[in-house]
């Protein structure tokens, strides 16, 4: 099963929709450890790091773009639209996004924790 499918069908929350924007580094680490064991040690993860979180710096914006401009009558309608948008994201895009984290981490270290996107 692909990492995307594992995230989409999380056995703990089978009927939920993941919305990661603005969550804590601790919560992000819990998901990464559950689905990508050994990805990154918790002691190496900055406390507040949306520019290092693949969902924040890349995927969430794509999801927003796919549903932008649409009006949803209910929260369930919004969830359904997000699920369709998530399912339409190419696995290769997700792999490239996750693989870019090491480069972003190196740039963050080089910038000593300051704004580093100009170094990418």
ABEGO torsion letter per residue (X at the ends): XBAAAAAAABAABAABBBBABGBBAAAAAAAAAAABBGABBAAABBABBAAABAAAAAAAAAAAAAABGBBBABAAAAAAAAAAAAAABBAAAAAAAAAAAAAAAAAAAAAGGBBAAAAX
